[in-house]
Amino acid sequence: MQYLLSVLDVDAGTATPDEMAAIDTFNERLRSAGHWVFAGGLAAPDTATVVDNRDGAALVTDGPYLESKEYLAGFWIIRAADLDVALALASDGSRACNRRVEVRPFR
């Protein structure tokens, strides 16, 4: 099964050098154990652009789709046998990046 591990942050700053090193180590662990699918860090929310073309006339607006104190700073997509394994990996990822991590299964 695949899971999305979303990294949640409240500060638009980048990870510290120590956090980046810990993230790199965690990423390598995911790869070695066969859990790795894909991962990435995201730019600050003020760099976002929202496109809404639901009615056939594209409306493009600057900024995040939702004003919030907390935002999505990055993510991992992992393979895990079950939710318990995904939660254990999310716990390790949270420690590595020093941020909260939300776990959601793919359908």
Gaussian input, Z-matrix of N, CA and C with variables (Angstrom, degrees):
# hf/3-21g

backbone

0 1
 N
 C     1     B1
 C     2     B2     1     A1
 N     3     B3     2     A2     1     D1
 C     4     B4     3     A3     2     D2
 C     5     B5     4     A4     3     D3
 N     6     B6     5     A5     4     D4
 C     7     B7     6     A6     5     D5
 C     8     B8     7     A7     6     D6
 N     9     B9     8     A8     7     D7
 C    10    B10     9     A9     8     D8
 C    11    B11    10    A10     9     D9
 N    12    B12    11    A11    10    D10
 C    13    B13    12    A12    11    D11
 C    14    B14    13    A13    12    D12
 N    15    B15    14    A14    13    D13
 C    16    B16    15    A15    14    D14
 C    17    B17    16    A16    15    D15
 N    18    B18    17    A17    16    D16
 C    19    B19    18    A18    17    D17
 C    20    B20    19    A19    18    D18
 N    21    B21    20    A20    19    D19
 C    22    B22    21    A21    20    D20
 C    23    B23    22    A22    21    D21
 N    24    B24    23    A23    22    D22
 C    25    B25    24    A24    23    D23
 C    26    B26    25    A25    24    D24
 N    27    B27    26    A26    25    D25
 C    28    B28    27    A27    26    D26
 C    29    B29    28    A28    27    D27
 N    30    B30    29    A29    28    D28
 C    31    B31    30    A30    29    D29
 C    32    B32    31    A31    30    D30
 N    33    B33    32    A32    31    D31
 C    34    B34    33    A33    32    D32
 C    35    B35    34    A34    33    D33
 N    36    B36    35    A35    34    D34
 C    37    B37    36    A36    35    D35
 C    38    B38    37    A37    36    D36
 N    39    B39    38    A38    37    D37
 C    40    B40    39    A39    38    D38
 C    41    B41    40    A40    39    D39
 N    42    B42    41    A41    40    D40
 C    43    B43    42    A42    41    D41
 C    44    B44    43    A43    42    D42
 N    45    B45    44    A44    43    D43
 C    46    B46    45    A45    44    D44
 C    47    B47    46    A46    45    D45
 N    48    B48    47    A47    46    D46
 C    49    B49    48    A48    47    D47
 C    50    B50    49    A49    48    D48
 N    51    B51    50    A50    49    D49
 C    52    B52    51    A51    50    D50
 C    53    B53    52    A52    51    D51
 N    54    B54    53    A53    52    D52
 C    55    B55    54    A54    53    D53
 C    56    B56    55    A55    54    D54
 N    57    B57    56    A56    55    D55
 C    58    B58    57    A57    56    D56
 C    59    B59    58    A58    57    D57
 N    60    B60    59    A59    58    D58
 C    61    B61    60    A60    59    D59
 C    62    B62    61    A61    60    D60
 N    63    B63    62    A62    61    D61
 C    64    B64    63    A63    62    D62
 C    65    B65    64    A64    63    D63
 N    66    B66    65    A65    64    D64
 C    67    B67    66    A66    65    D65
 C    68    B68    67    A67    66    D66
 N    69    B69    68    A68    67    D67
 C    70    B70    69    A69    68    D68
 C    71    B71    70    A70    69    D69
 N    72    B72    71    A71    70    D70
 C    73    B73    72    A72    71    D71
 C    74    B74    73    A73    72    D72
 N    75    B75    74    A74    73    D73
 C    76    B76    75    A75    74    D74
 C    77    B77    76    A76    75    D75
 N    78    B78    77    A77    76    D76
 C    79    B79    78    A78    77    D77
 C    80    B80    79    A79    78    D78
 N    81    B81    80    A80    79    D79
 C    82    B82    81    A81    80    D80
 C    83    B83    82    A82    81    D81
 N    84    B84    83    A83    82    D82
 C    85    B85    84    A84    83    D83
 C    86    B86    85    A85    84    D84
 N    87    B87    86    A86    85    D85
 C    88    B88    87    A87    86    D86
 C    89    B89    88    A88    87    D87
 N    90    B90    89    A89    88    D88
 C    91    B91    90    A90    89    D89
 C    92    B92    91    A91    90    D90
 N    93    B93    92    A92    91    D91
 C    94    B94    93    A93    92    D92
 C    95    B95    94    A94    93    D93
 N    96    B96    95    A95    94    D94
 C    97    B97    96    A96    95    D95
 C    98    B98    97    A97    96    D96
 N    99    B99    98    A98    97    D97
 C   100   B100    99    A99    98    D98
 C   101   B101   100   A100    99    D99
 N   102   B102   101   A101   100   D100
 C   103   B103   102   A102   101   D101
 C   104   B104   103   A103   102   D102
 N   105   B105   104   A104   103   D103
 C   106   B106   105   A105   104   D104
 C   107   B107   106   A106   105   D105
 N   108   B108   107   A107   106   D106
 C   109   B109   108   A108   107   D107
 C   110   B110   109   A109   108   D108
 N   111   B111   110   A110   109   D109
 C   112   B112   111   A111   110   D110
 C   113   B113   112   A112   111   D111
 N   114   B114   113   A113   112   D112
 C   115   B115   114   A114   113   D113
 C   116   B116   115   A115   114   D114
 N   117   B117   116   A116   115   D115
 C   118   B118   117   A117   116   D116
 C   119   B119   118   A118   117   D117
 N   120   B120   119   A119   118   D118
 C   121   B121   120   A120   119   D119
 C   122   B122   121   A121   120   D120
 N   123   B123   122   A122   121   D121
 C   124   B124   123   A123   122   D122
 C   125   B125   124   A124   123   D123
 N   126   B126   125   A125   124   D124
 C   127   B127   126   A126   125   D125
 C   128   B128   127   A127   126   D126
 N   129   B129   128   A128   127   D127
 C   130   B130   129   A129   128   D128
 C   131   B131   130   A130   129   D129
 N   132   B132   131   A131   130   D130
 C   133   B133   132   A132   131   D131
 C   134   B134   133   A133   132   D132
 N   135   B135   134   A134   133   D133
 C   136   B136   135   A135   134   D134
 C   137   B137   136   A136   135   D135
 N   138   B138   137   A137   136   D136
 C   139   B139   138   A138   137   D137
 C   140   B140   139   A139   138   D138
 N   141   B141   140   A140   139   D139
 C   142   B142   141   A141   140   D140
 C   143   B143   142   A142   141   D141
 N   144   B144   143   A143   142   D142
 C   145   B145   144   A144   143   D143
 C   146   B146   145   A145   144   D144
 N   147   B147   146   A146   145   D145
 C   148   B148   147   A147   146   D146
 C   149   B149   148   A148   147   D147
 N   150   B150   149   A149   148   D148
 C   151   B151   150   A150   149   D149
 C   152   B152   151   A151   150   D150
 N   153   B153   152   A152   151   D151
 C   154   B154   153   A153   152   D152
 C   155   B155   154   A154   153   D153
 N   156   B156   155   A155   154   D154
 C   157   B157   156   A156   155   D155
 C   158   B158   157   A157   156   D156
 N   159   B159   158   A158   157   D157
 C   160   B160   159   A159   158   D158
 C   161   B161   160   A160   159   D159
 N   162   B162   161   A161   160   D160
 C   163   B163   162   A162   161   D161
 C   164   B164   163   A163   162   D162
 N   165   B165   164   A164   163   D163
 C   166   B166   165   A165   164   D164
 C   167   B167   166   A166   165   D165
 N   168   B168   167   A167   166   D166
 C   169   B169   168   A168   167   D167
 C   170   B170   169   A169   168   D168
 N   171   B171   170   A170   169   D169
 C   172   B172   171   A171   170   D170
 C   173   B173   172   A172   171   D171
 N   174   B174   173   A173   172   D172
 C   175   B175   174   A174   173   D173
 C   176   B176   175   A175   174   D174
 N   177   B177   176   A176   175   D175
 C   178   B178   177   A177   176   D176
 C   179   B179   178   A178   177   D177
 N   180   B180   179   A179   178   D178
 C   181   B181   180   A180   179   D179
 C   182   B182   181   A181   180   D180
 N   183   B183   182   A182   181   D181
 C   184   B184   183   A183   182   D182
 C   185   B185   184   A184   183   D183
 N   186   B186   185   A185   184   D184
 C   187   B187   186   A186   185   D185
 C   188   B188   187   A187   186   D186
 N   189   B189   188   A188   187   D187
 C   190   B190   189   A189   188   D188
 C   191   B191   190   A190   189   D189
 N   192   B192   191   A191   190   D190
 C   193   B193   192   A192   191   D191
 C   194   B194   193   A193   192   D192
 N   195   B195   194   A194   193   D193
 C   196   B196   195   A195   194   D194
 C   197   B197   196   A196   195   D195
 N   198   B198   197   A197   196   D196
 C   199   B199   198   A198   197   D197
 C   200   B200   199   A199   198   D198
 N   201   B201   200   A200   199   D199
 C   202   B202   201   A201   200   D200
 C   203   B203   202   A202   201   D201
 N   204   B204   203   A203   202   D202
 C   205   B205   204   A204   203   D203
 C   206   B206   205   A205   204   D204
 N   207   B207   206   A206   205   D205
 C   208   B208   207   A207   206   D206
 C   209   B209   208   A208   207   D207
 N   210   B210   209   A209   208   D208
 C   211   B211   210   A210   209   D209
 C   212   B212   211   A211   210   D210
 N   213   B213   212   A212   211   D211
 C   214   B214   213   A213   212   D212
 C   215   B215   214   A214   213   D213
 N   216   B216   215   A215   214   D214
 C   217   B217   216   A216   215   D215
 C   218   B218   217   A217   216   D216
 N   219   B219   218   A218   217   D217
 C   220   B220   219   A219   218   D218
 C   221   B221   220   A220   219   D219
 N   222   B222   221   A221   220   D220
 C   223   B223   222   A222   221   D221
 C   224   B224   223   A223   222   D222
 N   225   B225   224   A224   223   D223
 C   226   B226   225   A225   224   D224
 C   227   B227   226   A226   225   D225
 N   228   B228   227   A227   226   D226
 C   229   B229   228   A228   227   D227
 C   230   B230   229   A229   228   D228
 N   231   B231   230   A230   229   D229
 C   232   B232   231   A231   230   D230
 C   233   B233   232   A232   231   D231
 N   234   B234   233   A233   232   D232
 C   235   B235   234   A234   233   D233
 C   236   B236   235   A235   234   D234
 N   237   B237   236   A236   235   D235
 C   238   B238   237   A237   236   D236
 C   239   B239   238   A238   237   D237
 N   240   B240   239   A239   238   D238
 C   241   B241   240   A240   239   D239
 C   242   B242   241   A241   240   D240
 N   243   B243   242   A242   241   D241
 C   244   B244   243   A243   242   D242
 C   245   B245   244   A244   243   D243
 N   246   B246   245   A245   244   D244
 C   247   B247   246   A246   245   D245
 C   248   B248   247   A247   246   D246
 N   249   B249   248   A248   247   D247
 C   250   B250   249   A249   248   D248
 C   251   B251   250   A250   249   D249
 N   252   B252   251   A251   250   D250
 C   253   B253   252   A252   251   D251
 C   254   B254   253   A253   252   D252
 N   255   B255   254   A254   253   D253
 C   256   B256   255   A255   254   D254
 C   257   B257   256   A256   255   D255
 N   258   B258   257   A257   256   D256
 C   259   B259   258   A258   257   D257
 C   260   B260   259   A259   258   D258
 N   261   B261   260   A260   259   D259
 C   262   B262   261   A261   260   D260
 C   263   B263   262   A262   261   D261
 N   264   B264   263   A263   262   D262
 C   265   B265   264   A264   263   D263
 C   266   B266   265   A265   264   D264
 N   267   B267   266   A266   265   D265
 C   268   B268   267   A267   266   D266
 C   269   B269   268   A268   267   D267
 N   270   B270   269   A269   268   D268
 C   271   B271   270   A270   269   D269
 C   272   B272   271   A271   270   D270
 N   273   B273   272   A272   271   D271
 C   274   B274   273   A273   272   D272
 C   275   B275   274   A274   273   D273
 N   276   B276   275   A275   274   D274
 C   277   B277   276   A276   275   D275
 C   278   B278   277   A277   276   D276
 N   279   B279   278   A278   277   D277
 C   280   B280   279   A279   278   D278
 C   281   B281   280   A280   279   D279
 N   282   B282   281   A281   280   D280
 C   283   B283   282   A282   281   D281
 C   284   B284   283   A283   282   D282
 N   285   B285   284   A284   283   D283
 C   286   B286   285   A285   284   D284
 C   287   B287   286   A286   285   D285
 N   288   B288   287   A287   286   D286
 C   289   B289   288   A288   287   D287
 C   290   B290   289   A289   288   D288
 N   291   B291   290   A290   289   D289
 C   292   B292   291   A291   290   D290
 C   293   B293   292   A292   291   D291
 N   294   B294   293   A293   292   D292
 C   295   B295   294   A294   293   D293
 C   296   B296   295   A295   294   D294
 N   297   B297   296   A296   295   D295
 C   298   B298   297   A297   296   D296
 C   299   B299   298   A298   297   D297
 N   300   B300   299   A299   298   D298
 C   301   B301   300   A300   299   D299
 C   302   B302   301   A301   300   D300
 N   303   B303   302   A302   301   D301
 C   304   B304   303   A303   302   D302
 C   305   B305   304   A304   303   D303
 N   306   B306   305   A305   304   D304
 C   307   B307   306   A306   305   D305
 C   308   B308   307   A307   306   D306
 N   309   B309   308   A308   307   D307
 C   310   B310   309   A309   308   D308
 C   311   B311   310   A310   309   D309
 N   312   B312   311   A311   310   D310
 C   313   B313   312   A312   311   D311
 C   314   B314   313   A313   312   D312
 N   315   B315   314   A314   313   D313
 C   316   B316   315   A315   314   D314
 C   317   B317   316   A316   315   D315
 N   318   B318   317   A317   316   D316
 C   319   B319   318   A318   317   D317
 C   320   B320   319   A319   318   D318

   B1=1.4384
   B2=1.5267
   B3=1.3246
   B4=1.4615
   B5=1.5203
   B6=1.3367
   B7=1.4580
   B8=1.5232
   B9=1.3232
   B10=1.4573
   B11=1.5181
   B12=1.3282
   B13=1.4681
   B14=1.5214
   B15=1.3228
   B16=1.4623
   B17=1.5142
   B18=1.3211
   B19=1.4598
   B20=1.5215
   B21=1.3297
   B22=1.4576
   B23=1.5203
   B24=1.3245
   B25=1.4621
   B26=1.5234
   B27=1.3163
   B28=1.4640
   B29=1.5193
   B30=1.3269
   B31=1.4596
   B32=1.5222
   B33=1.3200
   B34=1.4672
   B35=1.5282
   B36=1.3043
   B37=1.4598
   B38=1.5135
   B39=1.3058
   B40=1.4575
   B41=1.5184
   B42=1.3025
   B43=1.4566
   B44=1.5289
   B45=1.3129
   B46=1.4596
   B47=1.5278
   B48=1.3308
   B49=1.4713
   B50=1.5326
   B51=1.3322
   B52=1.4693
   B53=1.5236
   B54=1.3507
   B55=1.4627
   B56=1.5337
   B57=1.3303
   B58=1.4700
   B59=1.5290
   B60=1.3254
   B61=1.4655
   B62=1.5277
   B63=1.3320
   B64=1.4665
   B65=1.5309
   B66=1.3246
   B67=1.4649
   B68=1.5250
   B69=1.3298
   B70=1.4663
   B71=1.5337
   B72=1.3210
   B73=1.4654
   B74=1.5274
   B75=1.3373
   B76=1.4648
   B77=1.5342
   B78=1.3376
   B79=1.4725
   B80=1.5284
   B81=1.3120
   B82=1.4688
   B83=1.5248
   B84=1.3344
   B85=1.4746
   B86=1.5262
   B87=1.3480
   B88=1.4661
   B89=1.5281
   B90=1.3305
   B91=1.4720
   B92=1.5282
   B93=1.3357
   B94=1.4664
   B95=1.5188
   B96=1.3209
   B97=1.4650
   B98=1.5325
   B99=1.3309
   B100=1.4580
   B101=1.5153
   B102=1.3322
   B103=1.4734
   B104=1.5244
   B105=1.3136
   B106=1.4680
   B107=1.5242
   B108=1.3353
   B109=1.4602
   B110=1.5228
   B111=1.3442
   B112=1.4592
   B113=1.5189
   B114=1.3284
   B115=1.4641
   B116=1.5150
   B117=1.3148
   B118=1.4545
   B119=1.5138
   B120=1.3197
   B121=1.4545
   B122=1.5216
   B123=1.3135
   B124=1.4610
   B125=1.5235
   B126=1.3224
   B127=1.4699
   B128=1.5240
   B129=1.3098
   B130=1.4619
   B131=1.5340
   B132=1.3308
   B133=1.4617
   B134=1.5287
   B135=1.3354
   B136=1.4655
   B137=1.5243
   B138=1.3436
   B139=1.4670
   B140=1.5276
   B141=1.3234
   B142=1.4672
   B143=1.5234
   B144=1.3223
   B145=1.4596
   B146=1.5214
   B147=1.3220
   B148=1.4586
   B149=1.5242
   B150=1.3310
   B151=1.4644
   B152=1.5227
   B153=1.3425
   B154=1.4662
   B155=1.5204
   B156=1.3206
   B157=1.4590
   B158=1.5234
   B159=1.3198
   B160=1.4590
   B161=1.5173
   B162=1.3266
   B163=1.4672
   B164=1.5281
   B165=1.3318
   B166=1.4536
   B167=1.5139
   B168=1.3256
   B169=1.4623
   B170=1.5254
   B171=1.3219
   B172=1.4601
   B173=1.5200
   B174=1.3177
   B175=1.4562
   B176=1.5228
   B177=1.3327
   B178=1.4579
   B179=1.5203
   B180=1.3375
   B181=1.4607
   B182=1.5272
   B183=1.3207
   B184=1.4573
   B185=1.5149
   B186=1.3204
   B187=1.4505
   B188=1.5111
   B189=1.3125
   B190=1.4655
   B191=1.5347
   B192=1.3190
   B193=1.4550
   B194=1.5164
   B195=1.3077
   B196=1.4524
   B197=1.5228
   B198=1.3148
   B199=1.4670
   B200=1.5209
   B201=1.3202
   B202=1.4489
   B203=1.5185
   B204=1.3234
   B205=1.4564
   B206=1.5279
   B207=1.3257
   B208=1.4555
   B209=1.5238
   B210=1.3200
   B211=1.4639
   B212=1.5203
   B213=1.3344
   B214=1.4604
   B215=1.5250
   B216=1.3310
   B217=1.4659
   B218=1.5268
   B219=1.3165
   B220=1.4501
   B221=1.5104
   B222=1.3257
   B223=1.4609
   B224=1.5189
   B225=1.3088
   B226=1.4565
   B227=1.5287
   B228=1.2916
   B229=1.4562
   B230=1.5155
   B231=1.3272
   B232=1.4607
   B233=1.5268
   B234=1.3326
   B235=1.4622
   B236=1.5212
   B237=1.3205
   B238=1.4634
   B239=1.5236
   B240=1.3112
   B241=1.4615
   B242=1.5242
   B243=1.3414
   B244=1.4635
   B245=1.5195
   B246=1.3244
   B247=1.4649
   B248=1.5317
   B249=1.3231
   B250=1.4675
   B251=1.5289
   B252=1.3222
   B253=1.4645
   B254=1.5199
   B255=1.3367
   B256=1.4705
   B257=1.5203
   B258=1.3276
   B259=1.4677
   B260=1.5292
   B261=1.3184
   B262=1.4733
   B263=1.5253
   B264=1.3376
   B265=1.4637
   B266=1.5304
   B267=1.3262
   B268=1.4630
   B269=1.5244
   B270=1.3167
   B271=1.4610
   B272=1.5273
   B273=1.3296
   B274=1.4662
   B275=1.5280
   B276=1.3321
   B277=1.4612
   B278=1.5161
   B279=1.3290
   B280=1.4626
   B281=1.5206
   B282=1.3245
   B283=1.4664
   B284=1.5295
   B285=1.3354
   B286=1.4673
   B287=1.5245
   B288=1.3249
   B289=1.4730
   B290=1.5232
   B291=1.3429
   B292=1.4635
   B293=1.5317
   B294=1.3404
   B295=1.4550
   B296=1.5277
   B297=1.3432
   B298=1.4593
   B299=1.5313
   B300=1.3357
   B301=1.4587
   B302=1.5372
   B303=1.3265
   B304=1.4639
   B305=1.5330
   B306=1.3237
   B307=1.4606
   B308=1.5227
   B309=1.3454
   B310=1.4673
   B311=1.5194
   B312=1.3406
   B313=1.4748
   B314=1.5254
   B315=1.3277
   B316=1.4561
   B317=1.5194
   B318=1.3004
   B319=1.4586
   B320=1.4996
   A1=108.68
   A2=116.56
   A3=120.40
   A4=110.16
   A5=114.62
   A6=122.17
   A7=109.62
   A8=115.30
   A9=122.56
   A10=107.17
   A11=116.13
   A12=121.57
   A13=106.24
   A14=116.75
   A15=122.33
   A16=110.03
   A17=116.70
   A18=122.53
   A19=107.57
   A20=116.23
   A21=122.17
   A22=109.83
   A23=116.35
   A24=120.61
   A25=109.63
   A26=116.31
   A27=121.99
   A28=111.49
   A29=116.71
   A30=121.51
   A31=107.85
   A32=116.81
   A33=120.30
   A34=112.30
   A35=117.72
   A36=120.75
   A37=110.98
   A38=115.57
   A39=119.80
   A40=109.81
   A41=115.15
   A42=120.51
   A43=110.26
   A44=115.70
   A45=121.10
   A46=108.78
   A47=117.86
   A48=119.48
   A49=112.62
   A50=117.93
   A51=120.40
   A52=111.24
   A53=117.09
   A54=120.56
   A55=110.54
   A56=117.11
   A57=120.35
   A58=110.91
   A59=117.16
   A60=120.67
   A61=110.43
   A62=116.64
   A63=120.54
   A64=111.10
   A65=117.21
   A66=121.64
   A67=110.05
   A68=117.18
   A69=120.47
   A70=111.00
   A71=116.56
   A72=121.27
   A73=110.43
   A74=117.08
   A75=121.31
   A76=110.30
   A77=116.75
   A78=120.24
   A79=110.92
   A80=116.57
   A81=119.86
   A82=110.94
   A83=116.58
   A84=120.23
   A85=110.77
   A86=116.41
   A87=120.10
   A88=110.74
   A89=116.12
   A90=120.30
   A91=111.04
   A92=116.13
   A93=121.05
   A94=112.29
   A95=116.97
   A96=121.09
   A97=112.48
   A98=117.58
   A99=120.30
   A100=115.21
   A101=117.60
   A102=121.61
   A103=112.41
   A104=117.55
   A105=122.67
   A106=111.70
   A107=116.57
   A108=122.40
   A109=108.11
   A110=116.73
   A111=121.61
   A112=108.24
   A113=116.80
   A114=120.83
   A115=108.98
   A116=115.80
   A117=119.88
   A118=111.87
   A119=114.36
   A120=121.13
   A121=108.46
   A122=116.36
   A123=121.24
   A124=111.14
   A125=115.45
   A126=121.00
   A127=109.37
   A128=116.71
   A129=123.12
   A130=111.32
   A131=117.17
   A132=120.99
   A133=114.38
   A134=117.78
   A135=118.95
   A136=112.75
   A137=117.51
   A138=121.10
   A139=111.55
   A140=117.24
   A141=121.85
   A142=111.85
   A143=115.12
   A144=123.79
   A145=107.13
   A146=116.41
   A147=121.26
   A148=108.63
   A149=116.65
   A150=122.75
   A151=107.97
   A152=116.72
   A153=122.18
   A154=108.67
   A155=115.94
   A156=121.24
   A157=110.87
   A158=116.65
   A159=120.16
   A160=113.00
   A161=118.22
   A162=119.43
   A163=112.62
   A164=117.15
   A165=120.47
   A166=114.91
   A167=117.81
   A168=122.35
   A169=107.07
   A170=116.25
   A171=120.41
   A172=112.16
   A173=115.13
   A174=122.61
   A175=106.63
   A176=116.74
   A177=122.08
   A178=108.27
   A179=116.35
   A180=120.57
   A181=109.30
   A182=115.68
   A183=121.65
   A184=110.09
   A185=114.53
   A186=120.73
   A187=113.12
   A188=115.44
   A189=120.00
   A190=110.71
   A191=115.70
   A192=120.16
   A193=111.46
   A194=117.44
   A195=122.16
   A196=109.05
   A197=116.84
   A198=120.48
   A199=107.89
   A200=115.96
   A201=120.51
   A202=109.61
   A203=115.54
   A204=119.67
   A205=110.62
   A206=116.86
   A207=122.27
   A208=108.75
   A209=116.66
   A210=119.96
   A211=110.19
   A212=114.87
   A213=122.17
   A214=108.61
   A215=116.12
   A216=121.29
   A217=112.59
   A218=116.71
   A219=121.33
   A220=109.71
   A221=116.34
   A222=119.13
   A223=110.64
   A224=113.89
   A225=123.38
   A226=107.18
   A227=117.36
   A228=122.01
   A229=104.81
   A230=115.15
   A231=120.28
   A232=111.04
   A233=115.17
   A234=123.39
   A235=106.92
   A236=115.41
   A237=119.81
   A238=108.51
   A239=116.31
   A240=121.68
   A241=111.76
   A242=116.37
   A243=120.29
   A244=109.72
   A245=115.58
   A246=121.23
   A247=111.74
   A248=117.44
   A249=119.49
   A250=111.61
   A251=116.84
   A252=120.63
   A253=109.82
   A254=117.19
   A255=120.90
   A256=111.12
   A257=117.74
   A258=120.81
   A259=111.34
   A260=117.00
   A261=120.00
   A262=110.07
   A263=116.83
   A264=120.23
   A265=110.73
   A266=117.82
   A267=121.06
   A268=110.87
   A269=116.59
   A270=120.58
   A271=110.72
   A272=116.17
   A273=120.32
   A274=110.89
   A275=117.13
   A276=120.95
   A277=112.00
   A278=116.56
   A279=121.09
   A280=111.24
   A281=115.09
   A282=119.56
   A283=109.96
   A284=116.64
   A285=120.90
   A286=111.64
   A287=117.37
   A288=119.54
   A289=112.94
   A290=116.85
   A291=122.22
   A292=111.57
   A293=115.55
   A294=122.09
   A295=108.89
   A296=115.44
   A297=119.48
   A298=109.00
   A299=115.77
   A300=121.39
   A301=108.77
   A302=115.46
   A303=122.02
   A304=108.36
   A305=116.75
   A306=122.90
   A307=109.37
   A308=116.83
   A309=120.87
   A310=109.47
   A311=116.29
   A312=119.06
   A313=110.22
   A314=115.65
   A315=120.70
   A316=107.69
   A317=117.47
   A318=121.67
   A319=110.75
   D1=149.85
   D2=178.20
   D3=-109.01
   D4=146.56
   D5=-179.13
   D6=-131.89
   D7=147.86
   D8=172.09
   D9=-100.13
   D10=121.58
   D11=173.59
   D12=-104.52
   D13=107.42
   D14=-177.32
   D15=-95.11
   D16=127.41
   D17=179.10
   D18=-89.27
   D19=120.98
   D20=-177.24
   D21=-104.42
   D22=135.60
   D23=-177.29
   D24=-139.46
   D25=159.73
   D26=176.72
   D27=-118.16
   D28=-4.48
   D29=-177.96
   D30=-122.50
   D31=130.41
   D32=-176.83
   D33=-77.96
   D34=9.86
   D35=178.49
   D36=-75.12
   D37=164.22
   D38=178.63
   D39=-88.90
   D40=167.59
   D41=178.66
   D42=-65.15
   D43=149.14
   D44=176.65
   D45=-72.42
   D46=163.90
   D47=176.14
   D48=-56.90
   D49=-39.06
   D50=178.02
   D51=-65.32
   D52=-41.17
   D53=177.56
   D54=-64.18
   D55=-42.20
   D56=179.22
   D57=-61.79
   D58=-40.99
   D59=178.29
   D60=-63.87
   D61=-42.52
   D62=178.74
   D63=-65.33
   D64=-38.81
   D65=177.53
   D66=-64.57
   D67=-43.86
   D68=178.05
   D69=-59.56
   D70=-42.33
   D71=178.37
   D72=-63.76
   D73=-44.16
   D74=178.11
   D75=-62.53
   D76=-43.74
   D77=178.65
   D78=-58.83
   D79=-41.39
   D80=179.56
   D81=-65.54
   D82=-38.22
   D83=175.86
   D84=-61.39
   D85=-42.79
   D86=178.09
   D87=-60.55
   D88=-43.89
   D89=179.91
   D90=-62.96
   D91=-49.22
   D92=-176.84
   D93=-60.87
   D94=-35.20
   D95=-176.47
   D96=-89.36
   D97=-0.38
   D98=178.61
   D99=80.83
   D100=14.32
   D101=179.55
   D102=-89.00
   D103=-20.94
   D104=-172.53
   D105=-67.94
   D106=131.30
   D107=167.82
   D108=-119.74
   D109=-55.76
   D110=-177.17
   D111=-167.79
   D112=153.77
   D113=176.38
   D114=-153.90
   D115=160.66
   D116=176.83
   D117=-170.64
   D118=151.59
   D119=172.64
   D120=-98.31
   D121=151.21
   D122=-177.67
   D123=-114.15
   D124=149.62
   D125=175.87
   D126=-68.90
   D127=168.92
   D128=-178.50
   D129=-59.18
   D130=151.54
   D131=-177.34
   D132=-57.38
   D133=-29.43
   D134=-178.29
   D135=-71.78
   D136=-4.38
   D137=175.38
   D138=-91.58
   D139=-4.84
   D140=-175.39
   D141=-74.14
   D142=153.10
   D143=171.51
   D144=-131.38
   D145=132.83
   D146=-179.67
   D147=-106.51
   D148=130.28
   D149=177.75
   D150=-114.67
   D151=125.54
   D152=178.61
   D153=-124.18
   D154=106.21
   D155=-179.76
   D156=-119.57
   D157=32.83
   D158=-178.00
   D159=-66.76
   D160=-26.51
   D161=-177.79
   D162=-107.11
   D163=13.28
   D164=176.71
   D165=88.14
   D166=0.22
   D167=176.74
   D168=-127.79
   D169=99.80
   D170=-174.12
   D171=-59.38
   D172=126.06
   D173=174.84
   D174=-110.10
   D175=122.60
   D176=-177.86
   D177=-113.81
   D178=125.41
   D179=179.75
   D180=-129.34
   D181=147.72
   D182=177.47
   D183=-79.64
   D184=151.77
   D185=173.28
   D186=94.02
   D187=170.71
   D188=-177.97
   D189=-67.95
   D190=156.86
   D191=-179.89
   D192=-69.71
   D193=-18.89
   D194=-177.78
   D195=-138.22
   D196=125.79
   D197=174.31
   D198=-78.10
   D199=123.47
   D200=-175.96
   D201=-155.10
   D202=153.39
   D203=175.39
   D204=-71.64
   D205=-32.20
   D206=-178.35
   D207=-105.92
   D208=146.42
   D209=-178.10
   D210=-145.25
   D211=166.98
   D212=178.03
   D213=-80.72
   D214=115.56
   D215=-176.86
   D216=-98.06
   D217=-21.03
   D218=-179.19
   D219=178.05
   D220=-177.11
   D221=-176.07
   D222=-161.83
   D223=159.98
   D224=166.73
   D225=-125.29
   D226=141.71
   D227=165.85
   D228=-110.84
   D229=122.19
   D230=-174.28
   D231=-124.79
   D232=161.98
   D233=167.38
   D234=-104.00
   D235=133.43
   D236=176.06
   D237=-147.53
   D238=147.96
   D239=-177.73
   D240=-62.96
   D241=-34.43
   D242=-178.82
   D243=-162.06
   D244=178.71
   D245=-176.98
   D246=-61.95
   D247=-37.37
   D248=-179.78
   D249=-60.04
   D250=-42.36
   D251=177.60
   D252=-65.61
   D253=-43.40
   D254=179.18
   D255=-61.45
   D256=-40.80
   D257=179.30
   D258=-66.72
   D259=-38.64
   D260=177.62
   D261=-64.21
   D262=-42.67
   D263=177.91
   D264=-66.05
   D265=-39.58
   D266=177.76
   D267=-62.57
   D268=-37.35
   D269=177.09
   D270=-61.73
   D271=-43.74
   D272=177.60
   D273=-66.65
   D274=-39.98
   D275=178.03
   D276=-64.50
   D277=-39.76
   D278=177.83
   D279=-61.85
   D280=-41.73
   D281=177.76
   D282=-64.18
   D283=-42.61
   D284=-176.83
   D285=-64.54
   D286=-46.02
   D287=-175.68
   D288=-91.10
   D289=-7.92
   D290=177.69
   D291=62.77
   D292=38.68
   D293=178.84
   D294=-144.03
   D295=164.85
   D296=176.52
   D297=-73.40
   D298=150.14
   D299=-179.77
   D300=-131.26
   D301=128.14
   D302=175.68
   D303=-97.34
   D304=138.58
   D305=-179.35
   D306=-112.27
   D307=126.43
   D308=176.68
   D309=-139.14
   D310=131.40
   D311=177.64
   D312=-76.27
   D313=150.29
   D314=170.17
   D315=-79.31
   D316=150.66
   D317=176.70
   D318=-77.27

